[in-house]
Amino acid sequence: MPGISYQLYCSRDFGPLEDTLKMVADAGYDGVEGYGPVYEDAGATRGLLDRHGLTMPTGHFALTALETEPQKMIEVAKTLGVEAVIVPFVMPDQRPSDAAGWTAFGHRLAEAGKPVQDAGFQYGWHNHDFEFKDMGEGDSEVLPLDLIMGASDDLKLELDLGWTIRAGQDPLKWLDRMAGRIIAAHVKDIAPQGENTDEDGWADVGHGTVDWAPIHAKLQDLGVNRYVIEHDKPADDARMATRSIATVKGWN
């Protein structure tokens, strides 16, 4: 069984960080995945992680921060024990509108990662659904995710399985397509159509519509050793964290 992390973004609307970390540790997670606000005082965050017996093997870092303050971000990552630095998102108004733009974005992403990689970290991209919008013409399919990852063989990927499925894509196909380049997998579930509308249609892992058995088997075949449980808008973060890890720990 791989290590199981909790994406701290899930609990952004619930209580202080220390309460979240205690909840996560009590639920049985061995790690968390960081994001912007928890980096503001990296030393204090590291102290809380140590107090609750948690690690932070992966972290989400904004592309602009890596471009403008690479050494500061590297020091944050070192302080927190991060092993893989992952760029998670690009705002809608900054997204390219054609294939050439996405190719250029991929090169920008790869260039921003060079100091991080030189410092010994793994480095990559985390997808949503917009990377699967076809930029081709006629019968030729051209997907932004291929263009991004084509910028450099050194770029890795944290494949978000929930967003991949929401985009109408086969996650097994993409796991094969990106074999050898996957740092970690975001494990998140999708509610049946029309349900959990107050949670943006997401579900606790194992309580939605995703068929996890073949996905888990494929992830293990590919040697993916870090699962990151996520729900973009849980109504109850403790419920989601507890039920989701129970599901994942039940996989053989």
C-alpha positions in Angstrom: 0.0 0.0 0.0 1.4 3.4 -0.9 1.7 6.3 1.5 -1.6 8.2 2.0 -1.6 12.0 2.2 -4.4 14.5 2.8 -4.5 17.7 0.7 -4.7 20.5 3.3 -6.7 22.6 0.8 -9.7 20.5 1.6 -9.8 22.0 5.1 -9.3 25.6 4.1 -12.8 26.5 5.5 -12.5 24.5 8.7 -10.6 25.6 11.9 -6.9 26.3 12.5 -4.1 24.2 11.0 -3.3 22.4 14.2 -6.8 21.1 14.5 -6.7 19.9 10.9 -3.4 18.1 11.4 -4.7 16.4 14.6 -7.8 15.3 12.8 -5.7 14.0 9.9 -3.3 12.1 12.1 -6.1 10.6 14.2 -7.7 9.4 10.9 -4.6 7.4 10.1 -2.9 9.5 7.4 0.9 9.5 7.3 1.3 12.7 5.4 -0.3 15.9 4.1 0.1 17.9 0.9 0.8 21.5 1.4 -0.4 24.7 -0.4 0.2 28.4 -0.2 -1.1 29.5 3.3 0.7 26.8 5.2 4.0 28.1 3.8 3.8 31.6 5.3 5.5 30.4 8.5 7.2 27.2 7.3 9.0 26.7 10.6 5.8 26.8 12.6 4.1 24.5 10.2 7.0 22.0 10.4 6.7 22.1 14.2 3.0 21.2 14.0 3.7 18.4 11.5 6.3 16.9 13.8 4.0 17.2 16.8 1.4 15.2 15.1 3.7 12.6 13.5 3.0 13.8 9.9 5.2 14.4 6.9 4.7 16.6 3.8 6.2 14.6 0.9 4.5 16.7 -1.7 3.5 20.4 -1.9 1.6 22.7 -4.3 3.6 25.8 -5.2 2.4 28.7 -7.4 4.2 29.0 -10.7 4.7 32.8 -10.2 6.3 32.2 -6.8 8.7 29.7 -8.3 9.6 32.2 -11.0 10.0 35.2 -8.8 11.3 33.7 -5.5 12.8 30.3 -6.4 15.3 30.3 -3.5 12.7 31.2 -1.0 10.4 28.5 -2.2 13.2 26.0 -2.1 14.0 26.9 1.5 10.3 26.5 2.4 10.3 23.1 0.7 13.4 22.0 2.6 12.1 23.2 5.9 8.9 21.2 5.5 10.6 18.1 4.2 8.9 18.3 0.8 10.3 15.9 -1.8 8.2 16.8 -4.8 7.3 20.4 -5.8 4.1 20.5 -7.8 2.6 23.5 -9.7 -1.2 23.0 -9.3 -3.1 25.5 -11.4 -3.2 28.4 -13.9 -6.0 31.0 -13.6 -8.6 31.0 -16.3 -7.6 34.4 -17.6 -4.0 33.2 -18.0 -4.8 30.0 -19.8 -3.6 29.7 -23.5 -6.3 29.5 -26.1 -4.4 27.5 -28.7 -1.9 24.7 -29.1 1.0 27.1 -29.6 0.2 28.8 -26.3 0.1 25.6 -24.4 3.4 24.5 -25.8 4.9 27.8 -24.7 3.3 27.4 -21.3 4.9 23.9 -21.0 8.3 25.5 -21.7 7.6 28.2 -19.1 6.7 25.5 -16.6 9.8 23.5 -17.3 12.1 26.6 -17.1 10.6 27.5 -13.7 11.4 24.1 -12.4 15.1 24.1 -13.2 16.3 25.6 -9.8 14.0 23.3 -8.0 15.3 20.2 -9.8 18.9 21.4 -9.4 18.2 21.6 -5.6 17.3 17.9 -5.7 13.5 18.0 -5.8 11.1 16.2 -8.1 9.0 18.7 -10.0 5.8 18.6 -12.0 2.3 19.6 -12.8 -1.1 18.8 -11.3 -4.0 18.7 -13.8 -7.6 19.8 -13.6 -10.1 19.3 -16.5 -9.1 22.2 -18.7 -6.0 20.4 -19.9 -8.2 18.0 -21.8 -9.9 20.5 -24.0 -9.0 19.6 -27.6 -6.9 22.3 -29.3 -6.7 20.4 -32.6 -8.4 21.0 -35.9 -10.4 18.4 -37.7 -9.6 14.8 -36.9 -6.4 15.5 -35.1 -6.7 15.7 -31.3 -4.3 18.0 -29.5 -4.6 18.1 -25.8 -2.9 20.7 -23.5 -1.7 18.1 -21.1 0.3 16.4 -23.8 1.7 19.7 -24.9 2.6 20.7 -21.3 4.3 17.3 -20.6 6.0 17.4 -24.0 8.0 20.4 -23.0 10.6 18.4 -21.1 11.1 14.7 -20.2 12.1 15.9 -16.7 8.6 17.2 -16.0 6.6 14.9 -13.7 2.8 14.7 -13.2 0.5 14.5 -10.2 -2.5 13.0 -12.0 -5.8 14.2 -10.5 -8.0 11.2 -11.2 -11.2 13.0 -10.3 -10.7 15.9 -12.7 -9.5 13.5 -15.4 -12.7 11.5 -15.2 -14.8 14.7 -15.0 -13.2 15.7 -18.3 -14.6 12.6 -19.9 -11.2 10.9 -20.0 -10.3 7.3 -19.2 -7.9 7.5 -16.2 -6.4 4.1 -17.1 -5.4 5.4 -20.5 -3.7 8.4 -19.0 -1.9 6.3 -16.4 -0.4 4.3 -19.2 0.3 7.4 -21.2 2.2 9.0 -18.4 3.9 5.8 -17.1 7.2 6.6 -15.4 6.3 10.3 -14.9 3.7 10.2 -12.2 4.8 11.6 -8.8 1.6 10.9 -7.1 -2.1 10.5 -7.7 -5.0 12.7 -6.4 -7.6 10.3 -5.3 -11.1 11.9 -5.4 -14.5 10.7 -6.1 -17.5 12.0 -8.1 -21.1 12.0 -6.8 -23.9 10.6 -8.9 -25.4 13.1 -11.3 -27.5 15.7 -9.4 -26.2 14.7 -5.9 -23.9 16.5 -3.5 -24.6 19.8 -5.3 -23.6 21.7 -2.2 -20.2 20.0 -2.5 -19.8 20.8 -6.2 -20.7 17.3 -7.1 -17.7 15.6 -5.4 -18.0 12.7 -3.0 -15.9 11.0 -0.3 -13.6 8.4 -1.8 -15.6 5.1 -2.2 -18.9 6.9 -1.8 -19.2 8.1 -5.4 -19.3 6.7 -8.9 -15.6 5.9 -9.6 -14.6 2.3 -10.1 -11.5 2.2 -8.0 -10.4 -1.4 -8.3 -8.8 -1.2 -11.8 -7.4 2.3 -11.1 -5.7 1.2 -7.9 -4.3 -2.0 -9.6 -2.9 0.1 -12.4 -1.3 2.6 -10.0 0.4 -0.2 -8.2 1.6 -1.8 -11.5 3.2 1.6 -12.3 4.8 1.9 -8.9 3.0 5.0 -7.8 3.8 5.2 -4.1 1.8 8.3 -2.9 -1.9 8.7 -2.9 -3.3 12.2 -2.0 -6.9 12.2 -0.9 -8.8 15.3 -1.9 -12.3 16.7 -2.1 -12.5 20.3 -3.4 -15.5 21.3 -1.3 -16.4 19.0 1.6 -19.3 20.0 3.8 -17.6 18.2 6.6 -13.8 17.7 6.3 -13.5 15.2 9.1 -16.2 13.0 7.6 -14.5 13.2 4.3 -11.1 12.5 5.6 -12.2 9.6 7.8 -14.4 7.9 5.2 -12.0 8.3 2.4 -9.0 6.9 4.1 -11.1 3.9 5.3 -11.9 3.2 1.7 -8.4 3.5 0.4 -7.0 1.3 3.3 -9.5 -1.3 2.3 -8.0 -1.8 -1.2 -5.9 -4.8 -1.7 
